[in-house]
Every structure is written in structure tokens, then in C-alpha cells.
Amino acid sequence: MEKTALHRIVYYTKKVAERSKVHPAHRLPRAYTYRNERLQQYKKRLNELCKVEREQLYK
């Protein structure tokens, strides 16, 4: 099953919310070491996917 852009947006927002729950003054858990970079890459690919779906929708 191919995930739709909507499913990917839900996943992205859930992960960003998890990341933002950690108080800025506290050290991040080890699992979050590269999460910000991965989330930025995911967001970039998600924007590209949304652009493609939008073009297909309004053709």
C-alpha cells in the first residue's frame, strides 16, 4: 500500500510534536541525535510529493 501525502503529513507532525516535547534546556535523548536532520529531509521530500500530487490533481 502506497502512503498518501495525508498519511505522510500525519506522520511528520506526530514526529515533530514528539521532538518539541523535550524542553530546550534539557539534553536530548540519544534517539533524537539526528532526528532534526531526518525530519528536515522528510519535510523536503513531502513537499515534493505534495507538489506532484497537486499537479496531477489539477491537470
C-alpha positions as CSV (number, residue, x, y, z in Angstrom):
1,M,0.0,0.0,0.0
2,E,1.4,3.3,-1.0
3,K,1.1,6.0,1.6
4,T,-0.7,9.2,0.5
5,A,0.5,12.7,1.2
6,L,-2.0,12.9,4.0
7,H,-0.7,9.9,5.8
8,R,2.9,11.3,5.5
9,I,1.8,14.7,6.9
10,V,0.2,13.0,9.9
11,Y,3.4,11.0,10.5
12,Y,5.6,14.1,10.1
13,T,3.5,16.2,12.5
14,K,3.5,13.4,15.1
15,K,7.3,13.2,15.0
16,V,7.7,16.9,15.2
17,A,5.4,17.0,18.2
18,E,7.4,14.3,19.9
19,R,10.6,16.2,19.3
20,S,9.2,19.5,20.6
21,K,8.0,17.9,23.9
22,V,11.6,17.9,25.1
23,H,12.3,21.1,26.9
24,P,15.1,23.2,25.2
25,A,17.1,23.4,28.4
26,H,17.3,19.7,28.7
27,R,19.7,17.5,26.8
28,L,18.0,15.5,24.0
29,P,17.8,11.7,24.3
30,R,20.3,9.7,22.3
31,A,17.5,8.6,19.9
32,Y,17.0,12.3,18.9
33,T,20.6,12.9,17.8
34,Y,19.9,13.0,14.1
35,R,16.1,13.3,14.2
36,N,16.1,17.0,13.2
37,E,18.1,16.4,10.1
38,R,15.9,13.4,9.2
39,L,12.8,15.4,9.7
40,Q,14.1,18.2,7.5
41,Q,14.8,15.7,4.7
42,Y,11.4,14.1,5.2
43,K,9.7,17.5,5.0
44,K,11.6,18.3,1.8
45,R,10.5,15.0,0.1
46,L,7.0,15.5,1.4
47,N,6.8,19.0,-0.2
48,E,8.0,17.5,-3.5
49,L,5.3,14.7,-3.2
50,C,2.6,17.3,-2.5
51,K,3.7,19.3,-5.5
52,V,3.5,16.2,-7.7
53,E,0.0,15.2,-6.4
54,R,-1.2,18.8,-6.8
55,E,-0.1,18.9,-10.4
56,Q,-1.8,15.6,-11.1
57,L,-5.0,16.8,-9.4
58,Y,-5.2,20.0,-11.4
59,K,-4.1,18.7,-14.8
